[in-house]
């Protein structure tokens, strides 16, 4: 006997329900696909998952996509300090990696600063500097000083005071204040605790008493003009040997009178010159212990093998023209005594590397200036 196949027939009402469910599922899949695509699009622009969550919750996806990659916007949407009214301002401000950047931007906007001014403020200080600045009353004309690339937000009041007193232009004011020229020599110096080959030492920046370079090397005996061991860092010794060989090809003989000196060595030297020539000579020519570049082991006193007074030698003329090719600079030139704080020392050369030495030579500046412009952080 043949069995008949049973066909399940749904009532029209159930068919309608299933159709509606199917449509809903399709819509959900479409919406999910759009959601995923939007997230991927925002992610490809550099926004974090946390920022993307808030961007989508606040229905700002289209706006953010129009702005494109924007680190400041990302920080704003990540932050608990986000304020909707400031959204368009956030997008115009240059981002800095600072913990309280959004909170500080809000405070600065509230005080009436323009976005361009806020970008300057953020770029010229640390998180702590900006936080303190945001607490004060609005400052007018801050661009005069902060537009200088190496201006420091924390020094703003000192810039104003120095310019009022000395009537210098903004760039000179920033440079001189950063160099602490608004302070007395040796008063309230910066104690250097992080050492590298680019360290700047002068009458306002002091090495610790126990600082000794860890890569001291002796100059060859035939390279020294004194009857004692002369040392410098390995890189300095190697560069001097290269320079000496180049000078020798022109019939000149460069030698070294002095290199590394310890804190204690400098104490003894200062006392010798104090006894012999008096305080005025020491103030102009001899650094106090801790304030001597010789303690860095990056500086040498160069001599001629045949002429006792170096500035009268052919070797001196050659050094003035060629030292930078080997990474050395005349540290205390005659035309820059107001910046270096020392009378000209024709024999005192500092090793800074070939690239920096070339820039200093071509632009006729001192290492103090170069350091403040490009290395001081």
C-alpha positions as CSV (number, residue, x, y, z in Angstrom):
1,X,0.0,0.0,0.0
2,X,1.4,3.4,-1.0
3,X,1.7,6.0,1.7
4,X,0.8,9.6,0.9
5,X,3.3,12.3,1.7
6,X,2.1,14.7,4.2
7,X,2.5,18.4,3.4
8,X,2.8,20.9,6.2
9,X,0.7,23.8,5.4
10,X,1.2,27.0,7.4
11,X,-1.7,29.2,8.0
12,X,-1.4,32.6,6.4
13,X,-1.0,34.3,9.8
14,X,2.2,32.2,10.5
15,X,3.5,32.9,7.1
16,X,3.3,36.6,7.7
17,X,5.0,36.3,11.0
18,X,7.9,34.3,9.5
19,X,8.2,36.9,6.7
20,X,8.4,39.7,9.2
21,X,11.1,37.8,11.3
22,X,13.1,37.2,8.1
23,X,12.9,40.8,7.1
24,X,14.0,41.9,10.6
25,X,16.9,39.4,10.6
26,X,18.0,40.7,7.2
27,X,17.8,44.3,8.4
28,X,19.8,43.4,11.5
29,X,22.5,41.8,9.4
30,X,22.6,44.8,7.1
31,X,22.8,47.1,10.1
32,X,25.5,45.0,11.7
33,X,27.4,45.0,8.4
34,X,27.2,48.8,8.3
35,X,28.3,49.0,11.9
36,X,31.3,46.8,11.3
37,X,32.2,48.8,8.2
38,X,32.0,52.1,10.1
39,X,34.1,50.7,12.9
40,X,36.7,49.5,10.4
41,X,36.6,52.8,8.6
42,X,37.3,54.7,11.8
43,X,39.9,52.3,12.9
44,X,41.7,52.7,9.6
45,X,41.8,56.4,10.3
46,X,43.7,55.7,13.5
47,X,40.9,55.9,16.1
48,X,41.1,53.6,19.1
49,X,38.3,51.2,20.1
50,X,37.4,53.3,23.1
51,X,37.2,56.4,20.9
52,X,35.2,54.6,18.3
53,X,32.7,53.4,20.9
54,X,32.0,57.0,22.0
55,X,32.0,58.4,18.4
56,X,29.2,56.0,17.5
57,X,27.3,56.4,20.7
58,X,27.3,60.2,20.1
59,X,26.3,59.7,16.4
60,X,29.5,61.6,15.3
61,X,30.7,59.0,12.8
62,X,30.1,61.1,9.7
63,X,31.7,64.2,11.3
64,X,34.8,62.3,12.3
65,X,35.1,60.6,8.9
66,X,35.0,64.1,7.3
67,X,37.9,65.2,9.6
68,X,39.9,62.2,8.8
69,X,42.9,61.1,10.9
70,X,43.0,63.4,13.9
71,X,44.9,62.5,17.1
72,X,43.3,65.3,19.1
73,X,39.8,64.1,18.2
74,X,40.8,60.6,19.2
75,X,42.0,61.9,22.6
76,X,38.8,63.9,23.1
77,X,36.5,60.9,22.4
78,X,38.6,58.7,24.7
79,X,38.4,61.2,27.5
80,X,35.9,61.6,30.3
81,X,36.4,65.3,29.9
82,X,34.9,65.4,26.4
83,X,32.5,68.3,25.9
84,X,30.2,68.4,23.0
85,X,30.3,72.2,22.6
86,X,34.1,72.0,22.0
87,X,34.0,69.3,19.3
88,X,34.8,71.6,16.4
89,X,37.6,73.3,18.4
90,X,39.1,69.9,19.3
91,X,39.5,69.1,15.6
92,X,41.5,72.3,15.0
93,X,44.0,71.9,17.8
94,X,47.4,70.2,17.3
95,X,47.7,67.1,19.5
96,X,50.4,66.6,22.1
97,X,51.0,63.4,24.1
98,X,49.8,64.9,27.5
99,X,47.7,63.1,30.1
100,X,45.3,66.0,30.8
101,X,45.2,67.5,27.3
102,X,41.4,67.5,26.9
103,X,40.8,68.9,30.4
104,X,43.4,71.6,29.8
105,X,42.0,72.4,26.3
106,X,38.6,72.8,27.9
107,X,39.9,75.2,30.5
108,X,41.9,77.2,27.9
109,X,38.9,77.5,25.6
110,X,36.8,78.7,28.5
111,X,39.3,81.5,29.1
112,X,38.9,82.7,25.5
113,X,42.1,81.4,23.9
114,X,41.9,80.7,20.1
115,X,42.6,77.2,18.9
116,X,45.9,78.4,17.3
117,X,47.0,79.8,20.6
118,X,46.1,76.6,22.4
119,X,48.2,74.6,19.9
120,X,51.1,76.9,20.8
121,X,50.6,76.5,24.5
122,X,50.4,72.7,24.3
123,X,53.5,72.5,22.1
124,X,55.7,74.6,24.4
125,X,55.2,72.8,27.7
126,X,54.8,69.5,29.5
127,X,51.5,68.3,30.8
128,X,52.4,69.8,34.2
129,X,53.4,73.1,32.6
130,X,50.1,73.4,30.6
131,X,48.0,72.4,33.6
132,X,49.5,75.3,35.7
133,X,49.2,77.7,32.8
134,X,45.5,76.8,32.3
135,X,44.8,77.9,35.9
136,X,46.0,81.5,35.4
137,X,44.2,84.4,33.9
138,X,44.2,84.8,30.1
139,X,47.5,86.1,28.7
140,X,47.4,88.5,25.8
141,X,50.0,88.5,23.0
142,X,51.5,85.2,24.1
143,X,52.5,84.4,20.5
144,X,55.2,87.0,20.7
145,X,57.4,84.6,22.7
146,X,55.7,81.2,22.2
147,X,56.0,81.5,18.4
148,X,59.8,81.0,18.9
149,X,60.3,77.3,18.2
150,X,62.4,76.7,21.3
151,X,60.3,78.8,23.7
152,X,59.2,77.2,27.0
153,X,55.8,77.7,28.5
154,X,57.1,77.6,32.0
155,X,59.4,80.5,31.3
156,X,56.7,82.9,30.0
157,X,56.8,85.3,32.9
158,X,60.6,85.4,32.8
159,X,60.5,86.3,29.1
160,X,58.2,89.2,29.9
161,X,60.4,90.4,32.8
162,X,63.6,90.1,30.8
163,X,62.3,91.9,27.8
164,X,60.9,94.7,30.0
165,X,64.4,95.1,31.6
166,X,66.7,94.6,28.6
167,X,64.4,95.6,25.7
168,X,65.6,92.7,23.5
169,X,63.6,91.2,20.6
170,X,61.5,88.1,21.3
171,X,63.9,85.5,19.9
172,X,66.9,86.9,21.8
173,X,64.8,87.1,24.9
174,X,63.8,83.5,24.7
175,X,67.3,82.3,24.0
176,X,68.9,84.3,26.8
177,X,66.2,83.3,29.4
178,X,66.5,79.7,28.4
179,X,70.2,80.0,29.0
180,X,69.4,81.5,32.4
181,X,71.0,84.9,31.6
182,X,68.3,86.5,33.8
183,X,70.1,84.9,36.7
184,X,73.6,85.6,38.2
185,X,76.4,83.3,37.1
186,X,76.7,80.2,39.3
187,X,73.5,81.2,41.2
188,X,70.7,78.5,41.3
189,X,72.3,76.4,38.5
190,X,70.7,73.4,36.9
191,X,72.3,70.3,38.2
192,X,72.8,67.9,35.4
193,X,71.8,64.3,36.3
194,X,71.3,62.8,32.8
195,X,74.6,62.6,30.9
196,X,75.2,62.0,27.2
197,X,77.7,63.2,24.6
198,X,75.7,66.4,23.9
199,X,75.7,67.6,27.5
200,X,75.8,71.4,27.8
201,X,78.0,72.8,30.7
202,X,78.3,76.5,31.4
203,X,78.0,78.9,34.2
204,X,74.4,78.0,34.7
205,X,74.6,74.2,34.2
206,X,76.6,72.1,36.7
207,X,77.9,68.6,36.6
208,X,77.8,66.6,39.9
209,X,81.0,66.2,41.9
210,X,81.1,62.5,41.3
211,X,80.5,62.6,37.6
212,X,83.2,60.7,35.6
213,X,82.7,59.5,32.0
214,X,82.8,55.7,31.7
215,X,84.7,55.6,28.4
216,X,87.9,57.5,29.0
217,X,90.8,56.8,26.7
218,X,94.4,58.1,26.8
219,X,95.8,60.1,24.0
220,X,99.0,58.8,22.5
221,X,102.1,60.1,24.2
222,X,103.3,61.6,21.0
223,X,100.0,63.6,20.7
224,X,100.4,65.4,24.0
225,X,102.5,68.5,24.7
226,X,102.6,68.0,28.5
227,X,104.4,65.5,30.6
228,X,101.4,63.8,31.9
229,X,98.6,61.5,30.8
230,X,95.8,63.3,28.9
231,X,92.4,61.6,28.5
232,X,89.1,62.1,26.7
233,X,86.2,60.0,25.6
234,X,87.1,57.3,23.0
235,X,85.2,59.1,20.3
236,X,87.0,62.4,20.9
237,X,90.4,60.7,20.9
238,X,89.6,59.0,17.6
239,X,88.3,62.2,16.0
240,X,91.4,64.1,17.1
241,X,93.7,61.4,15.6
242,X,91.8,61.7,12.3
243,X,92.1,65.5,12.4
244,X,95.8,65.4,13.3
245,X,96.5,63.1,10.4
246,X,94.7,65.6,8.0
247,X,96.7,68.5,9.3
248,X,100.0,66.6,9.0
249,X,99.4,66.3,5.2
250,X,99.7,70.1,5.1
251,X,102.9,70.1,7.2
252,X,101.2,71.0,10.5
253,X,101.4,69.2,13.8
254,X,98.4,69.4,16.2
255,X,98.9,68.4,19.8
256,X,96.8,68.3,23.0
257,X,97.6,70.2,26.2
258,X,94.5,69.1,28.2
259,X,91.5,66.9,28.1
260,X,89.4,65.4,30.8
261,X,89.6,67.0,34.2
262,X,87.8,65.8,37.3
263,X,85.9,68.0,39.7
264,X,88.8,67.9,42.1
265,X,91.3,68.7,39.3
266,X,89.3,71.8,38.5
267,X,89.3,72.9,42.1
268,X,93.1,72.8,42.1
269,X,93.4,74.7,38.8
270,X,91.0,77.4,40.0
271,X,93.0,77.9,43.2
272,X,96.3,78.1,41.2
273,X,95.0,80.8,38.9
274,X,93.3,82.6,41.8
275,X,96.6,82.8,43.6
276,X,98.5,83.9,40.6
277,X,96.1,86.3,38.7
278,X,93.2,87.1,41.1
279,X,89.5,86.8,41.0
280,X,88.8,88.9,37.9
281,X,90.9,86.6,35.8
282,X,89.3,83.5,37.2
283,X,85.8,84.9,36.6
284,X,86.6,85.5,32.9
285,X,88.7,82.4,32.1
286,X,88.4,79.7,34.7
287,X,85.3,77.7,35.3
288,X,84.3,76.8,38.9
289,X,84.4,73.0,39.8
290,X,81.4,71.3,38.2
291,X,81.0,74.0,35.6
292,X,84.0,73.1,33.4
293,X,83.4,71.4,30.1
294,X,86.7,69.5,30.6
295,X,84.8,67.3,33.2
296,X,82.6,66.0,30.3
297,X,85.8,64.7,28.6
298,X,84.3,66.1,25.3
299,X,86.7,69.1,25.3
300,X,90.4,69.4,24.6
301,X,92.9,72.2,24.6
302,X,94.7,72.1,21.3
303,X,98.4,73.1,20.8
304,X,101.0,73.6,18.1
305,X,104.1,71.4,18.2
306,X,106.3,74.4,17.2
307,X,104.7,77.6,18.5
308,X,103.9,78.1,22.2
309,X,101.2,80.7,21.7
310,X,98.5,78.8,19.8
311,X,96.7,81.8,18.3
312,X,99.9,82.8,16.5
313,X,100.4,79.4,14.9
314,X,99.6,78.1,11.5
315,X,97.8,75.2,13.3
316,X,95.4,77.7,14.8
317,X,94.5,79.1,11.3
318,X,94.0,75.6,10.0
319,X,91.8,74.6,13.0
320,X,89.6,77.7,12.4
321,X,89.0,76.6,8.8
322,X,88.9,72.8,9.2
323,X,88.1,71.7,12.8
324,X,84.3,71.4,12.0
325,X,85.1,68.7,9.3
326,X,86.2,66.4,12.2
327,X,83.4,67.3,14.6
328,X,85.2,70.0,16.6
329,X,84.1,73.6,17.3
330,X,85.9,76.6,18.8
331,X,83.9,76.6,22.1
332,X,84.5,80.2,23.2
333,X,84.9,82.5,20.1
334,X,85.7,86.1,20.5
335,X,82.5,87.4,18.9
336,X,80.3,85.4,21.3
337,X,81.7,86.2,24.7
338,X,78.3,87.6,25.8
339,X,76.7,84.2,25.2
340,X,79.4,81.8,26.3
341,X,80.2,83.8,29.4
342,X,84.0,83.4,28.8
343,X,86.7,85.4,27.1
344,X,87.9,83.9,23.9
345,X,90.0,80.7,24.3
346,X,91.6,80.1,20.9
347,X,92.8,76.7,22.0
348,X,89.6,75.2,23.6
349,X,87.7,72.9,21.2
350,X,84.6,70.9,21.9
351,X,83.7,67.8,20.1
352,X,80.0,67.8,19.0
353,X,80.1,65.5,16.0
354,X,80.4,66.4,12.3
355,X,76.8,67.3,11.6
356,X,76.4,69.7,14.5
357,X,79.8,71.2,14.0
358,X,79.0,71.9,10.4
359,X,75.7,73.7,11.3
360,X,77.4,75.8,14.0
361,X,80.2,76.8,11.6
362,X,77.9,77.7,8.7
363,X,75.5,79.7,11.0
364,X,78.1,81.3,13.1
365,X,76.5,80.3,16.4
366,X,77.8,78.9,19.7
367,X,77.1,75.4,21.1
368,X,74.9,77.1,23.8
369,X,72.7,78.5,21.1
370,X,72.5,75.2,19.2
371,X,71.7,73.3,22.3
372,X,68.8,75.5,23.2
373,X,67.5,75.6,19.7
374,X,67.6,71.9,19.0
375,X,68.6,69.7,21.9
376,X,67.1,71.1,25.1
377,X,64.0,69.2,26.1
